[in-house]
Amino acid sequence: ATTMATARAESGETAKGAGPGPEKGANEAKPPKRTALSEKSFLELHADAVACDPAAFGALAAYLAELPPTPNPMNAKTYLRRRQGTFGARYNFGSQTSQKVGGDDEADWPDLVRRCLRDARSRVGEGARLAAHANYYPDGAGVGVHHDKDGPFDHTKPILSYTFLSDPALPRDFDVYRASAKRKRGERGGATYDEVLSLPLAHGSLLVMGGAMQSEFQIGRAHV
C-alpha cells in the first residue's frame, strides 16, 4: 500500500496549528536530483525528506481508508479503489471531487499530514497557506493519466508530493507523459500512452513538480 500527500499553495494566511519545524528523514542533507523536462518544466527529487514510522503510516492509511469512496468517472456503477481527501480545501480535478476533510484546525489532522506541511513550509515560506491532498493506494491501486492544474490553488507555485510506502523496500513508480499524449491500444488491448519518464519514488521522498509542468505534461501511477 502507498500513501501520498501533495502540498499545494493557496493565497491567504497560514492555517491554525502549524506547529514546530519539520521532522526530516535520515538522508535529508543529500542534494536533490533535478530533472529538466523542458525549458519551462522540471522535477526535483529529495530523498528522505520526511521521517515516517509504521505508526504514522498506519494512522494516515486508516484515516483515508474510512473516507467515502470516489465514484469511478469511467464507470458510474463502480468506485475507485484509491481513497482520497484534501486537508484544508475542497479540490475539483477533471470529473472528480475530493472533499475537504479534517476540519479547519491542523492540530486535528493526522500526524503524517502535519509533518509534510511543516516540511513544505520550510521550503516555500511560513506565510504560505497550504492544502494537502492525500491519496491512499491499497493493494497496488494506481491513478490514471492526468494533470493537476485545477482547483483553488496558486498554479504559479510548485507542487510538493510526498510518498510513503507500507514496504519501504519497494519503491513506487511515478510516470510522466506529454500533455498532448494520445490514448492508444496496447498489445493486449489496454490503453497506453507515450511515456516521457518513469521515476521510482522511495519511502519518505519528496518530488517537487515545478515550472509549467502541469500544463506541458501529464502524470500517473500505474496499477501494480
C-alpha positions as CSV (number, residue, x, y, z in Angstrom):
1,A,0.0,0.0,0.0
2,T,1.1,3.6,-0.7
3,T,0.0,6.9,0.7
4,M,0.9,10.2,-1.0
5,A,0.4,13.7,0.5
6,T,0.6,16.5,-2.0
7,A,1.0,20.1,-0.7
8,R,-0.5,22.9,-2.8
9,A,-0.2,26.7,-2.1
10,E,-3.3,28.8,-1.7
11,S,-3.5,32.6,-1.1
12,G,-4.3,33.8,2.5
13,E,-3.0,33.3,6.0
14,T,-1.3,30.3,7.4
15,A,-3.8,27.8,8.8
16,K,-4.0,27.3,12.6
17,G,-1.9,24.7,14.3
18,A,1.2,24.9,12.1
19,G,3.4,23.5,15.0
20,P,7.2,23.2,15.2
21,G,9.7,22.6,12.4
22,P,9.7,19.6,10.1
23,E,10.9,16.1,11.1
24,K,13.5,15.2,8.4
25,G,14.4,11.7,7.2
26,A,17.9,10.2,7.6
27,N,19.3,11.5,4.4
28,E,17.7,14.9,4.1
29,A,21.1,16.6,3.7
30,K,21.6,14.8,0.3
31,P,21.5,17.1,-2.7
32,P,18.2,16.8,-4.6
33,K,18.2,15.2,-8.1
34,R,16.9,17.7,-10.6
35,T,15.5,16.6,-14.0
36,A,14.7,19.3,-16.7
37,L,11.7,18.1,-18.7
38,S,11.7,21.2,-20.9
39,E,12.9,24.8,-20.9
40,K,9.9,25.6,-18.6
41,S,9.3,22.5,-16.6
42,F,11.3,20.4,-14.1
43,L,11.2,17.7,-11.4
44,E,13.3,17.8,-8.3
45,L,13.6,14.6,-6.1
46,H,14.5,14.9,-2.5
47,A,15.4,11.6,-0.7
48,D,14.2,11.1,2.9
49,A,12.5,14.4,3.1
50,V,10.1,13.5,5.9
51,A,10.5,10.8,8.5
52,C,7.7,8.2,8.6
53,D,7.5,5.3,11.1
54,P,5.0,2.5,10.8
55,A,2.6,4.0,13.3
56,A,2.4,7.3,11.4
57,F,1.9,5.5,8.1
58,G,-0.8,3.2,9.6
59,A,-2.7,6.1,11.2
60,L,-2.9,8.0,7.9
61,A,-3.8,4.9,5.9
62,A,-6.6,4.0,8.3
63,Y,-7.9,7.6,8.2
64,L,-8.1,7.6,4.4
65,A,-9.5,4.1,4.2
66,E,-12.5,5.3,6.2
67,L,-13.4,8.1,3.8
68,P,-16.3,7.6,1.4
69,P,-15.1,6.1,-1.9
70,T,-14.9,8.2,-5.0
71,P,-17.2,7.3,-7.9
72,N,-15.3,5.9,-10.9
73,P,-15.5,8.6,-13.7
74,M,-15.1,5.8,-16.3
75,N,-17.9,3.6,-14.9
76,A,-20.6,5.2,-12.8
77,K,-21.6,1.8,-11.3
78,T,-18.2,1.3,-9.6
79,Y,-15.9,3.2,-7.3
80,L,-12.2,3.9,-7.4
81,R,-10.0,1.7,-5.2
82,R,-7.9,4.7,-4.4
83,R,-9.1,6.7,-1.4
84,Q,-8.6,10.4,-1.3
85,G,-9.3,13.5,0.8
86,T,-8.0,17.1,0.9
87,F,-7.0,18.7,4.2
88,G,-7.6,22.4,4.0
89,A,-9.6,22.7,0.8
90,R,-12.2,21.2,-1.5
91,Y,-10.4,20.0,-4.6
92,N,-12.0,19.6,-8.1
93,F,-10.0,18.0,-10.8
94,G,-11.3,16.6,-14.1
95,S,-14.6,14.9,-13.4
96,Q,-13.7,14.1,-9.8
97,T,-14.1,16.0,-6.5
98,S,-12.0,15.5,-3.4
99,Q,-13.9,16.6,-0.4
100,K,-12.4,18.8,2.3
101,V,-11.6,16.6,5.3
102,G,-10.2,17.1,8.8
103,G,-11.8,20.4,9.7
104,D,-10.0,23.8,9.8
105,D,-7.5,23.2,12.6
106,E,-4.3,21.4,11.5
107,A,-3.8,20.1,15.1
108,D,-6.7,17.7,14.4
109,W,-5.1,16.3,11.2
110,P,-3.1,13.0,11.0
111,D,0.4,13.5,12.2
112,L,2.0,12.5,8.9
113,V,0.0,15.2,7.0
114,R,1.2,17.8,9.5
115,R,4.8,16.6,9.1
116,C,4.5,17.1,5.3
117,L,3.0,20.6,5.8
118,R,5.8,21.6,8.2
119,D,8.4,20.4,5.6
120,A,6.6,22.2,2.8
121,R,6.5,25.5,4.8
122,S,10.2,25.2,5.5
123,R,10.8,25.1,1.7
124,V,8.2,27.6,0.4
125,G,7.9,30.0,3.4
126,E,6.0,30.1,6.6
127,G,3.5,32.7,5.3
128,A,2.1,30.3,2.7
129,R,-1.4,28.8,3.3
130,L,-1.1,25.2,2.1
131,A,-3.6,22.4,1.5
132,A,-2.7,18.7,1.4
133,H,-4.3,16.3,-1.0
134,A,-3.8,12.8,0.4
135,N,-4.2,9.6,-1.6
136,Y,-4.2,6.0,-0.3
137,Y,-3.4,3.3,-2.8
138,P,-4.4,-0.1,-1.3
139,D,-3.3,-3.4,-2.8
140,G,-1.4,-2.0,-5.8
141,A,-4.1,0.6,-6.8
142,G,-3.0,3.4,-9.1
143,V,-4.2,6.6,-10.7
144,G,-4.8,7.3,-14.4
145,V,-3.0,9.8,-16.6
146,H,-4.0,13.3,-15.6
147,H,-2.7,16.8,-14.7
148,D,-3.0,18.8,-11.5
149,K,-3.7,22.3,-12.9
150,D,-7.3,22.5,-11.5
151,G,-8.5,23.6,-8.1
152,P,-8.4,26.7,-5.9
153,F,-4.6,26.9,-5.8
154,D,-1.8,29.2,-6.9
155,H,-0.7,27.5,-10.0
156,T,2.5,29.6,-10.3
157,K,3.8,27.7,-7.3
158,P,5.3,24.2,-7.5
159,I,3.5,21.1,-6.2
160,L,5.3,19.2,-3.4
161,S,4.4,15.5,-3.5
162,Y,5.5,13.1,-0.6
163,T,5.4,9.3,-0.9
164,F,5.1,6.8,1.9
165,L,5.1,3.0,1.5
166,S,3.9,0.1,3.6
167,D,7.0,-1.8,2.4
168,P,9.9,0.8,2.2
169,A,12.0,-1.8,0.2
170,L,9.6,-1.5,-2.8
171,P,9.7,2.0,-4.4
172,R,6.6,3.1,-6.4
173,D,7.0,4.4,-10.0
174,F,5.8,7.9,-10.9
175,D,5.1,8.3,-14.6
176,V,5.3,11.4,-16.7
177,Y,3.7,11.9,-20.1
178,R,3.4,14.8,-22.5
179,A,0.2,16.8,-22.2
180,S,-0.6,16.0,-25.9
181,A,-0.2,12.3,-25.3
182,K,-3.0,10.4,-27.0
183,R,-4.5,7.2,-25.7
184,K,-3.7,4.2,-27.9
185,R,-4.3,0.5,-27.9
186,G,-1.7,-1.7,-26.2
187,E,-0.6,-5.1,-27.3
188,R,-3.2,-6.7,-25.1
189,G,-5.9,-4.3,-26.0
190,G,-5.5,-2.0,-23.0
191,A,-4.9,1.8,-23.2
192,T,-1.3,3.0,-23.2
193,Y,0.4,6.4,-23.5
194,D,3.7,7.7,-24.8
195,E,5.8,7.9,-21.7
196,V,8.4,10.6,-21.2
197,L,9.9,9.4,-17.9
198,S,9.3,6.8,-15.1
199,L,10.8,7.8,-11.8
200,P,10.9,5.4,-8.8
201,L,9.8,7.2,-5.6
202,A,11.2,5.8,-2.3
203,H,9.6,5.9,1.2
204,G,9.7,9.4,2.7
205,S,10.8,11.1,-0.6
206,L,9.6,14.4,-1.9
207,L,9.0,15.1,-5.5
208,V,8.8,18.8,-6.5
209,M,6.9,19.5,-9.7
210,G,7.8,23.0,-10.9
211,G,7.5,25.5,-13.7
212,A,4.9,24.8,-16.4
213,M,4.9,21.0,-15.6
214,Q,1.1,20.8,-15.1
215,S,0.4,22.5,-18.5
216,E,3.1,20.8,-20.5
217,F,2.9,17.3,-19.0
218,Q,0.5,14.7,-17.5
219,I,1.3,12.3,-14.7
220,G,0.1,9.0,-13.4
221,R,0.8,5.9,-11.2
222,A,0.3,2.5,-12.8
223,H,-1.5,-0.3,-11.0
224,V,0.9,-2.9,-9.7
